Amino acid sequence: MVRSGWLRKWGLIKGKSAGRKVQRPDFETLFEFWTRLLAERGLPQEVRWIFYEDYARLPKGFAFRLRPAAEAERIARFAHDHLDPKKNPLIDPKYPLAIVAYAVVEGRVITGFQGDLFTADEDVYREDWNIYFDAKDHILESCTIAPDEATWARLCAEQPHFLSELDYLVSVEALRRQFGYRDDD
């Protein structure tokens, strides 16, 4: 089945916000909305941000490499700021952003920004922000946290290849290349 995100990406249908002014909130407002949604869903409000480089496929599920919380939040804030079409002319305002809960592991909601909706467009849509929030449809059961770098390297080397929602996570490397993100920002 072809999803609306793919259709928008290919230009076959317009994004919901086409022709409208979008006013994205500051990071604090966005985060507050997200954690309230998590609470409404009965999920923990402790959020750990992940990015494209932070997941590995397992035969049944996924493994995540969690960056230190302060580093992950700094990257998330940078991504939020640079993916705002009002602040960045390279970002087309007709394409929405998605914030997705991928797993609940050890009392934390593993969360990421998606630059392409893929299938994350069926939970909550804030038209005024042109952002989708998915805190129900993509929460995976069989997930784990890689305990160390050696395990992480092995999991990455051994991972099977299949398409998943996680393939649309915002990449830290892309933030570096396209928007000048530096680890010391």
C-alpha positions, -999 to +999 in steps of 0.1 A: +000+000+000+014+034-009+013+058+020+004+095+019+040+104+029+054+088-002+027+104-024+037+138-009+074+131-014+068+122-050+047+154-055+015+134-063-004+151-035+002+182-015+011+184+022-017+194+045-001+228+051+004+238+014-005+274+008-006+282+046+017+300+069+033+276+094+045+288+127+066+262+144+068+265+182+100+269+202+116+236+214+103+239+249+067+243+237+071+214+213+086+192+240+059+201+265+032+191+239+051+159+232+054+149+269+017+157+275+008+134+246+029+107+261+012+111+294-022+109+278-011+076+262+000+063+296+037+063+285+066+075+305+076+112+301+113+105+302+124+110+265+156+099+250+163+113+215+178+091+189+190+098+153+196+078+122+230+067+134+216+054+167+197+023+157+205-012+145+181-038+132+178-071+150+162-102+135+131-093+156+133-057+167+159-030+171+188-020+193+195+016+202+227+033+211+218+061+235+239+092+234+244+110+267+211+128+274+225+163+272+242+156+239+211+140+224+190+170+235+215+195+221+213+177+187+175+175+189+173+213+196+197+220+167+176+197+144+144+214+155+158+249+149+173+240+115+143+220+102+120+250+107+111+265+073+107+299+088+143+299+099+158+279+071+150+286+034+163+252+024+134+236+042+102+234+021+073+244+044+048+221+025+066+190+040+057+183+076+080+171+103+072+141+125+081+133+160+078+096+167+079+073+197+097+041+186+100+022+218+097+022+256+129+008+271+138+009+307+112+035+315+123+058+287+105+067+255+129+064+226+120+094+204+132+108+171+125+135+145+116+122+110+122+143+080+098+122+060+065+109+074+066+075+058+038+060+079+038+084+109+008+104+099-021+087+117-019+099+153-019+136+160-014+164+135-009+200+146-018+219+114-007+252+129+029+238+133+028+213+104+041+186+126+028+150+132+032+134+166+031+096+167+029+082+202+010+050+195+014+035+160+052+028+159+061+017+194+081-015+189+081-043+215+114-062+209+140-034+215+171-032+236+198-007+245+233-016+234+253-018+267+287-008+252+305+002+220+318-033+212+282-047+213+270-018+193+296-023+166+287-061+164+250-054+162+256-028+134+278-053+115+253-082+118+220-063+113+196-077+087+183-052+061+147-043+058+128-011+055+114+005+087+101+037+101+135+043+117+151+047+082+135+082+081+151+095+113+170+128+111+207+121+106+234+138+127+258+134+098+233+152+075+229+179+101+267+183+100+269+184+062+239+205+054+236+228+084+270+229+101+262+210+133+293+206+155+295+185+186+307+215+206+277+236+196 
